[in-house]
Amino acid sequence: MIPALSKLTSLTKIHLVPRENSLIQAENIVKLLKALSAIKTLTDIALRLTPFRIVFDNTSIEPLTEGLEELNASSIRKLTLNLYKNFTDEGLGKISQALRKFTSLEILRLDLPQSKEITDEGLAQLSFALNKLISLTSLSLAFSGFTQKFGLALKSLQNLVYLKLRFQNTSPSPNQIQLLSSSVAALKTSLKFLEIHFAEQSFFPNSLIKSLSETLKELILLKHLSLNFPSPNLTPREVEALSITIQGLSNLSSLSLGFENSKGIDEKTVDALSETFRNLPSLYSIGLNLLRCDKVHPEGGVPFKGYLLSYVK
């Protein structure tokens, strides 16, 4: 099948999405990407490697790096990489080096595995690569930390319209929250879609809501906002302060808020959020996740166990 791909001269998109526990030889990754390099019309590539049982050395990522270097980078506009579990700083560094040549890339989706082997050093290499991707308008990243170098790289992406950050298995420090907030605020002249999802059971510093609220005040162009705070230590006062800030985003047409596992959210807090929804004139899509928020009781008096609201006007 792989040799035949190079004959599909009009192909514009290919997504490799394997079945769970599929088996692939590492050399076939190289062969696949080498075959794709002959297709000059190709603009969209997705490699979802997480479900694979990939047959090669636990720390080696040479096949994937070599394969990426084979691609015709100047034609690729959209790239999706879901990386496998046995990933290290060395691997991320080599992937980042390969990414630097994709200077025409407009959309990048990168899912890093939950790995203790990826540290600030590896993220620094990724940050350097992002600095080179000046054409990016959309960035989706799943990772486990937020460093100063990454913040600086994010600030440099002044054409960014869509940003999704998903934090894995971590509770952010006050310093990380400050870096995150200032970096996102720097995109106020372009950003219209923002999604920030924190890991389940995260414990947030007291500065979290305050910092994000100050950031949101700057993002007056926002049309879509999705925030997920699955934490038991949020307070009603923090949530109400956030809702007041969101009311100032008059261009917002889609809003999704998640407070799963929050012990501090009660019916009064929900009333404040409802008031926010009513005061956003352009809003047509609403989502509110109150899963396992035990202090929220609907009419029957039973604690609410799922989505209280998912509504399209």
Buried (B, 14 or more C-beta within 10 A) or exposed (E): EEEEBBEBEEBEEBEBEBEEEEEBEBEBBBBBBBBBBBBEEBBBBBBBBBEBEBEBEEEBBBBBBBBBBBBEBEBBBBBBBBBBEBBBBBBBBBBBBBBBBBBBBBBBBBBBBBBEBBBBEBBBBBBBBBBBBEBBBBBBBBBBBBBBBBBBBBBBBEBBBBBBBBBBEBBBEEEBBBBBBBBBBBBBEBBBBBBBBBBEEBEBBEBBBBBBBBBBBBBEBBBBBBBBBBBBBBBBEBBBBBBBBBBBBEBBBBBBBBBBBBBBBBEEBBEBBBEBBEBBEEBEBBBBBBBBBBBBBEEEEEEBEEEBBEEEE
